[in-house]
Structure formats: C-alpha cells, structure tokens
Amino acid sequence: MGIVAWIVLGLLAGMIAKALLPGRDPGGLLVDLILGVVGAMLGGFLASALFHIHPLDGFFDVSTWVTAIIGAIIILVAFRAVSGRRA
C-alpha cells in the first residue's frame, strides 16, 4: 500500500477504535491519525509474528482492517493509561 493509503487506513482505524472505546481522550483528529497509523503497524506486526501471515497487503482486505483496528485499540488503551497518569 502507498503512504496515502496508510494515512487513510490509520485515520479510519483510529476513529473506529475511538468509537468502540468511547471516553474522553486528549487530542482530536491528529491523535486519531497517529494512533491509527501506529496501531495499523502494530497490528500487522503482531499478525505476522503470531500467525506468520502478512495481512497488510491490500487496502480493501478484511484482514487489513481487522488488524489495523485491533492494533489501534491496543495503542488507544496504552495511550489512555499513560495520559491518565499524567493528568
């Protein structure tokens, strides 16, 4: 996938992760983008390490979206834990 596809996938995965885990988070659309892109990379890494597959081949594959959203949820939970301690 190209860099634009990664950004779009990350933005949407971050927004879906925030919709699945509602709550107050610092930041807005930019934080969604960053968490989503990092989450997509984390999800792809975990899927390839645990299941020996490469799910981030195509933008419209279901496995791409599932791994990106799961990774974004993991990153969002970690972000909330870190930012909650500083507040």
N, CA, C and O atoms as a GROMACS GRO file, in nm:
protein
  348
    1MET      N    1   0.085  -0.118   0.000
    1MET     CA    2   0.000   0.000   0.000
    1MET      C    3   0.089   0.124   0.000
    1MET      O    4   0.200   0.122   0.052
    2GLY      N    5   0.038   0.229  -0.058
    2GLY     CA    6   0.111   0.354  -0.061
    2GLY      C    7   0.093   0.432   0.068
    2GLY      O    8   0.013   0.395   0.154
    3ILE      N    9   0.168   0.539   0.081
    3ILE     CA   10   0.166   0.619   0.204
    3ILE      C   11   0.030   0.684   0.226
    3ILE      O   12  -0.015   0.697   0.340
    4VAL      N   13  -0.036   0.725   0.118
    4VAL     CA   14  -0.169   0.786   0.131
    4VAL      C   15  -0.269   0.683   0.182
    4VAL      O   16  -0.354   0.715   0.266
    5ALA      N   17  -0.260   0.560   0.133
    5ALA     CA   18  -0.348   0.453   0.180
    5ALA      C   19  -0.322   0.424   0.328
    5ALA      O   20  -0.417   0.399   0.403
    6TRP      N   21  -0.196   0.427   0.371
    6TRP     CA   22  -0.164   0.407   0.513
    6TRP      C   23  -0.225   0.516   0.599
    6TRP      O   24  -0.277   0.489   0.707
    7ILE      N   25  -0.220   0.640   0.552
    7ILE     CA   26  -0.276   0.751   0.629
    7ILE      C   27  -0.427   0.739   0.638
    7ILE      O   28  -0.485   0.759   0.745
    8VAL      N   29  -0.492   0.707   0.527
    8VAL     CA   30  -0.637   0.692   0.528
    8VAL      C   31  -0.677   0.573   0.616
    8VAL      O   32  -0.770   0.584   0.696
    9LEU      N   33  -0.608   0.461   0.602
    9LEU     CA   34  -0.635   0.344   0.684
    9LEU      C   35  -0.614   0.375   0.832
    9LEU      O   36  -0.694   0.336   0.916
   10GLY      N   37  -0.506   0.445   0.863
   10GLY     CA   38  -0.478   0.481   1.001
   10GLY      C   39  -0.581   0.576   1.059
   10GLY      O   40  -0.621   0.560   1.174
   11LEU      N   41  -0.623   0.672   0.981
   11LEU     CA   42  -0.724   0.767   1.028
   11LEU      C   43  -0.855   0.695   1.057
   11LEU      O   44  -0.916   0.715   1.162
   12LEU      N   45  -0.898   0.612   0.965
   12LEU     CA   46  -1.024   0.541   0.984
   12LEU      C   47  -1.015   0.437   1.096
   12LEU      O   48  -1.110   0.421   1.173
   13ALA      N   49  -0.902   0.368   1.106
   13ALA     CA   50  -0.885   0.270   1.213
   13ALA      C   51  -0.881   0.339   1.349
   13ALA      O   52  -0.937   0.287   1.446
   14GLY      N   53  -0.818   0.454   1.358
   14GLY     CA   54  -0.816   0.530   1.483
   14GLY      C   55  -0.954   0.580   1.522
   14GLY      O   56  -0.989   0.578   1.640
   15MET      N   57  -1.031   0.624   1.424
   15MET     CA   58  -1.166   0.671   1.453
   15MET      C   59  -1.258   0.556   1.493
   15MET      O   60  -1.342   0.572   1.582
   16ILE      N   61  -1.242   0.440   1.430
   16ILE     CA   62  -1.321   0.323   1.467
   16ILE      C   63  -1.284   0.276   1.607
   16ILE      O   64  -1.371   0.238   1.685
   17ALA      N   65  -1.154   0.277   1.638
   17ALA     CA   66  -1.110   0.236   1.771
   17ALA      C   67  -1.168   0.328   1.879
   17ALA      O   68  -1.210   0.282   1.985
   18LYS      N   69  -1.170   0.460   1.851
   18LYS     CA   70  -1.230   0.552   1.948
   18LYS      C   71  -1.380   0.533   1.959
   18LYS      O   72  -1.437   0.553   2.066
   19ALA      N   73  -1.445   0.495   1.850
   19ALA     CA   74  -1.589   0.469   1.855
   19ALA      C   75  -1.619   0.343   1.935
   19ALA      O   76  -1.720   0.336   2.005
   20LEU      N   77  -1.532   0.243   1.925
   20LEU     CA   78  -1.551   0.119   2.000
   20LEU      C   79  -1.517   0.135   2.148
   20LEU      O   80  -1.572   0.064   2.232
   21LEU      N   81  -1.428   0.227   2.180
   21LEU     CA   82  -1.388   0.254   2.318
   21LEU      C   83  -1.418   0.400   2.350
   21LEU      O   84  -1.326   0.482   2.355
   22PRO      N   85  -1.545   0.434   2.373
   22PRO     CA   86  -1.578   0.575   2.397
   22PRO      C   87  -1.520   0.623   2.529
   22PRO      O   88  -1.499   0.546   2.623
   23GLY      N   89  -1.494   0.750   2.534
   23GLY     CA   90  -1.439   0.812   2.653
   23GLY      C   91  -1.370   0.940   2.615
   23GLY      O   92  -1.356   0.974   2.498
   24ARG      N   93  -1.326   1.011   2.717
   24ARG     CA   94  -1.257   1.138   2.691
   24ARG      C   95  -1.109   1.112   2.670
   24ARG      O   96  -1.042   1.051   2.753
   25ASP      N   97  -1.062   1.158   2.558
   25ASP     CA   98  -0.921   1.146   2.524
   25ASP      C   99  -0.868   1.282   2.487
   25ASP      O  100  -0.936   1.360   2.420
   26PRO      N  101  -0.746   1.312   2.529
   26PRO     CA  102  -0.686   1.437   2.484
   26PRO      C  103  -0.650   1.427   2.336
   26PRO      O  104  -0.611   1.320   2.288
   27GLY      N  105  -0.663   1.535   2.267
   27GLY     CA  106  -0.632   1.536   2.125
   27GLY      C  107  -0.756   1.520   2.041
   27GLY      O  108  -0.866   1.495   2.091
   28GLY      N  109  -0.737   1.534   1.914
   28GLY     CA  110  -0.850   1.526   1.823
   28GLY      C  111  -0.818   1.440   1.704
   28GLY      O  112  -0.772   1.326   1.718
   29LEU      N  113  -0.841   1.494   1.587
   29LEU     CA  114  -0.823   1.420   1.463
   29LEU      C  115  -0.677   1.379   1.441
   29LEU      O  116  -0.650   1.270   1.390
   30LEU      N  117  -0.585   1.465   1.478
   30LEU     CA  118  -0.443   1.433   1.462
   30LEU      C  119  -0.403   1.316   1.550
   30LEU      O  120  -0.325   1.230   1.508
   31VAL      N  121  -0.454   1.312   1.672
   31VAL     CA  122  -0.425   1.200   1.762
   31VAL      C  123  -0.487   1.072   1.707
   31VAL      O  124  -0.425   0.966   1.714
   32ASP      N  125  -0.609   1.080   1.651
   32ASP     CA  126  -0.670   0.964   1.586
   32ASP      C  127  -0.581   0.912   1.475
   32ASP      O  128  -0.561   0.791   1.462
   33LEU      N  129  -0.528   1.001   1.394
   33LEU     CA  130  -0.442   0.962   1.283
   33LEU      C  131  -0.317   0.892   1.332
   33LEU      O  132  -0.280   0.786   1.282
   34ILE      N  133  -0.251   0.952   1.429
   34ILE     CA  134  -0.126   0.895   1.479
   34ILE      C  135  -0.150   0.760   1.545
   34ILE      O  136  -0.078   0.664   1.519
   35LEU      N  137  -0.253   0.753   1.632
   35LEU     CA  138  -0.284   0.626   1.699
   35LEU      C  139  -0.324   0.520   1.598
   35LEU      O  140  -0.286   0.404   1.612
   36GLY      N  141  -0.399   0.558   1.497
   36GLY     CA  142  -0.442   0.462   1.395
   36GLY      C  143  -0.328   0.409   1.312
   36GLY      O  144  -0.321   0.289   1.286
   37VAL      N  145  -0.238   0.496   1.268
   37VAL     CA  146  -0.124   0.451   1.186
   37VAL      C  147  -0.031   0.362   1.268
   37VAL      O  148   0.013   0.258   1.221
   38VAL      N  149  -0.002   0.404   1.391
   38VAL     CA  150   0.083   0.322   1.478
   38VAL      C  151   0.012   0.190   1.510
   38VAL      O  152   0.076   0.084   1.513
   39GLY      N  153  -0.118   0.196   1.532
   39GLY     CA  154  -0.194   0.075   1.558
   39GLY      C  155  -0.197  -0.019   1.438
   39GLY      O  156  -0.189  -0.140   1.455
   40ALA      N  157  -0.210   0.036   1.319
   40ALA     CA  158  -0.208  -0.047   1.198
   40ALA      C  159  -0.074  -0.117   1.184
   40ALA      O  160  -0.068  -0.235   1.147
   41MET      N  161   0.033  -0.046   1.211
   41MET     CA  162   0.165  -0.109   1.204
   41MET      C  163   0.181  -0.214   1.312
   41MET      O  164   0.236  -0.322   1.286
   42LEU      N  165   0.135  -0.185   1.434
   42LEU     CA  166   0.142  -0.282   1.542
   42LEU      C  167   0.058  -0.406   1.511
   42LEU      O  168   0.104  -0.518   1.531
   43GLY      N  169  -0.064  -0.386   1.461
   43GLY     CA  170  -0.150  -0.499   1.425
   43GLY      C  171  -0.088  -0.585   1.317
   43GLY      O  172  -0.094  -0.708   1.325
   44GLY      N  173  -0.029  -0.524   1.217
   44GLY     CA  174   0.038  -0.600   1.112
   44GLY      C  175   0.157  -0.676   1.163
   44GLY      O  176   0.180  -0.791   1.123
   45PHE      N  177   0.235  -0.615   1.253
   45PHE     CA  178   0.350  -0.682   1.312
   45PHE      C  179   0.306  -0.801   1.396
   45PHE      O  180   0.365  -0.909   1.386
   46LEU      N  181   0.204  -0.782   1.480
   46LEU     CA  182   0.156  -0.892   1.565
   46LEU      C  183   0.099  -1.006   1.482
   46LEU      O  184   0.122  -1.123   1.514
   47ALA      N  185   0.024  -0.973   1.376
   47ALA     CA  186  -0.033  -1.078   1.291
   47ALA      C  187   0.076  -1.158   1.221
   47ALA      O  188   0.066  -1.280   1.209
   48SER      N  189   0.179  -1.090   1.175
   48SER     CA  190   0.287  -1.163   1.106
   48SER      C  191   0.372  -1.241   1.205
   48SER      O  192   0.421  -1.349   1.172
   49ALA      N  193   0.391  -1.188   1.326
   49ALA     CA  194   0.472  -1.258   1.425
   49ALA      C  195   0.400  -1.378   1.486
   49ALA      O  196   0.460  -1.482   1.508
   50LEU      N  197   0.271  -1.362   1.512
   50LEU     CA  198   0.196  -1.469   1.578
   50LEU      C  199   0.141  -1.573   1.481
   50LEU      O  200   0.140  -1.692   1.512
   51PHE      N  201   0.096  -1.529   1.364
   51PHE     CA  202   0.028  -1.620   1.272
   51PHE      C  203   0.105  -1.643   1.142
   51PHE      O  204   0.058  -1.717   1.056
   52HIS      N  205   0.221  -1.582   1.128
   52HIS     CA  206   0.307  -1.597   1.010
   52HIS      C  207   0.233  -1.562   0.880
   52HIS      O  208   0.248  -1.631   0.779
   53ILE      N  209   0.153  -1.456   0.885
   53ILE     CA  210   0.085  -1.406   0.766
   53ILE      C  211   0.119  -1.258   0.749
   53ILE      O  212   0.166  -1.194   0.843
   54HIS      N  213   0.095  -1.206   0.632
   54HIS     CA  214   0.119  -1.065   0.605
   54HIS      C  215  -0.015  -1.002   0.566
   54HIS      O  216  -0.048  -0.996   0.448
   55PRO      N  217  -0.093  -0.954   0.666
   55PRO     CA  218  -0.229  -0.909   0.637
   55PRO      C  219  -0.239  -0.770   0.575
   55PRO      O  220  -0.348  -0.731   0.532
   56LEU      N  221  -0.133  -0.695   0.570
   56LEU     CA  222  -0.141  -0.558   0.522
   56LEU      C  223  -0.102  -0.545   0.376
   56LEU      O  224  -0.029  -0.454   0.337
   57ASP      N  225  -0.152  -0.638   0.295
   57ASP     CA  226  -0.120  -0.635   0.153
   57ASP      C  227  -0.208  -0.538   0.075
   57ASP      O  228  -0.157  -0.459  -0.005
   58GLY      N  229  -0.337  -0.543   0.097
   58GLY     CA  230  -0.429  -0.461   0.019
   58GLY      C  231  -0.518  -0.376   0.107
   58GLY      O  232  -0.548  -0.412   0.220
   59PHE      N  233  -0.558  -0.263   0.053
   59PHE     CA  234  -0.639  -0.168   0.128
   59PHE      C  235  -0.778  -0.221   0.157
   59PHE      O  236  -0.835  -0.191   0.262
   60PHE      N  237  -0.834  -0.299   0.067
   60PHE     CA  238  -0.972  -0.345   0.082
   60PHE      C  239  -0.984  -0.485   0.140
   60PHE      O  240  -1.094  -0.540   0.143
   61ASP      N  241  -0.874  -0.545   0.186
   61ASP     CA  242  -0.880  -0.676   0.250
   61ASP      C  243  -0.936  -0.662   0.391
   61ASP      O  244  -0.903  -0.568   0.463
   62VAL      N  245  -1.021  -0.757   0.429
   62VAL     CA  246  -1.080  -0.755   0.563
   62VAL      C  247  -0.971  -0.772   0.668
   62VAL      O  248  -0.976  -0.710   0.774
   63SER      N  249  -0.873  -0.857   0.641
   63SER     CA  250  -0.766  -0.880   0.739
   63SER      C  251  -0.685  -0.753   0.764
   63SER      O  252  -0.636  -0.733   0.875
   64THR      N  253  -0.670  -0.670   0.664
   64THR     CA  254  -0.600  -0.543   0.682
   64THR      C  255  -0.674  -0.455   0.781
   64THR      O  256  -0.613  -0.398   0.872
   65TRP      N  257  -0.805  -0.444   0.765
   65TRP     CA  258  -0.885  -0.359   0.852
   65TRP      C  259  -0.893  -0.416   0.993
   65TRP      O  260  -0.885  -0.340   1.090
   66VAL      N  261  -0.909  -0.547   1.005
   66VAL     CA  262  -0.920  -0.608   1.138
   66VAL      C  263  -0.790  -0.588   1.216
   66VAL      O  264  -0.794  -0.550   1.332
   67THR      N  265  -0.677  -0.615   1.153
   67THR     CA  266  -0.550  -0.599   1.224
   67THR      C  267  -0.523  -0.453   1.256
   67THR      O  268  -0.469  -0.422   1.362
   68ALA      N  269  -0.560  -0.362   1.167
   68ALA     CA  270  -0.539  -0.220   1.193
   68ALA      C  271  -0.626  -0.172   1.309
   68ALA      O  272  -0.579  -0.096   1.394
   69ILE      N  273  -0.750  -0.216   1.314
   69ILE     CA  274  -0.840  -0.173   1.422
   69ILE      C  275  -0.798  -0.234   1.555
   69ILE      O  276  -0.799  -0.165   1.657
   70ILE      N  277  -0.761  -0.361   1.556
   70ILE     CA  278  -0.715  -0.424   1.680
   70ILE      C  279  -0.588  -0.356   1.729
   70ILE      O  280  -0.573  -0.330   1.849
   71GLY      N  281  -0.497  -0.328   1.639
   71GLY     CA  282  -0.374  -0.257   1.678
   71GLY      C  283  -0.404  -0.118   1.731
   71GLY      O  284  -0.342  -0.074   1.828
   72ALA      N  285  -0.499  -0.047   1.667
   72ALA     CA  286  -0.535   0.087   1.713
   72ALA      C  287  -0.602   0.082   1.850
   72ALA      O  288  -0.582   0.173   1.932
   73ILE      N  289  -0.680  -0.022   1.877
   73ILE     CA  290  -0.741  -0.037   2.009
   73ILE      C  291  -0.634  -0.059   2.114
   73ILE      O  292  -0.640  -0.001   2.223
   74ILE      N  293  -0.536  -0.143   2.084
   74ILE     CA  294  -0.425  -0.167   2.179
   74ILE      C  295  -0.350  -0.037   2.207
   74ILE      O  296  -0.321  -0.006   2.322
   75ILE      N  297  -0.320   0.038   2.103
   75ILE     CA  298  -0.248   0.164   2.119
   75ILE      C  299  -0.333   0.266   2.196
   75ILE      O  300  -0.281   0.340   2.279
   76LEU      N  301  -0.463   0.270   2.169
   76LEU     CA  302  -0.553   0.363   2.239
   76LEU      C  303  -0.559   0.331   2.388
   76LEU      O  304  -0.556   0.422   2.471
   77VAL      N  305  -0.568   0.203   2.423
   77VAL     CA  306  -0.571   0.165   2.564
   77VAL      C  307  -0.440   0.204   2.631
   77VAL      O  308  -0.440   0.255   2.743
   78ALA      N  309  -0.328   0.181   2.564
   78ALA     CA  310  -0.198   0.220   2.620
   78ALA      C  311  -0.187   0.372   2.632
   78ALA      O  312  -0.134   0.422   2.731
   79PHE      N  313  -0.238   0.444   2.533
   79PHE     CA  314  -0.234   0.591   2.537
   79PHE      C  315  -0.317   0.645   2.652
   79PHE      O  316  -0.276   0.738   2.721
   80ARG      N  317  -0.435   0.585   2.673
   80ARG     CA  318  -0.519   0.627   2.786
   80ARG      C  319  -0.452   0.598   2.919
   80ARG      O  320  -0.462   0.678   3.012
   81ALA      N  321  -0.383   0.485   2.928
   81ALA     CA  322  -0.316   0.452   3.055
   81ALA      C  323  -0.202   0.550   3.083
   81ALA      O  324  -0.183   0.590   3.198
   82VAL      N  325  -0.128   0.587   2.982
   82VAL     CA  326  -0.016   0.680   3.001
   82VAL      C  327  -0.066   0.821   3.025
   82VAL      O  328  -0.017   0.889   3.116
   83SER      N  329  -0.163   0.867   2.946
   83SER     CA  330  -0.210   1.004   2.961
   83SER      C  331  -0.295   1.020   3.087
   83SER      O  332  -0.304   1.131   3.140
   84GLY      N  333  -0.356   0.914   3.135
   84GLY     CA  334  -0.435   0.921   3.258
   84GLY      C  335  -0.349   0.941   3.380
   84GLY      O  336  -0.393   1.004   3.477
   85ARG      N  337  -0.229   0.889   3.379
   85ARG     CA  338  -0.138   0.903   3.493
   85ARG      C  339  -0.083   1.045   3.504
   85ARG      O  340  -0.055   1.093   3.614
   86ARG      N  341  -0.069   1.112   3.390
   86ARG     CA  342  -0.010   1.247   3.392
   86ARG      C  343  -0.113   1.351   3.435
   86ARG      O  344  -0.075   1.458   3.484
   87ALA      N  345  -0.240   1.322   3.418
   87ALA     CA  346  -0.343   1.422   3.448
   87ALA      C  347  -0.362   1.440   3.598
   87ALA      O  348  -0.445   1.520   3.641
   0.00000   0.00000   0.00000
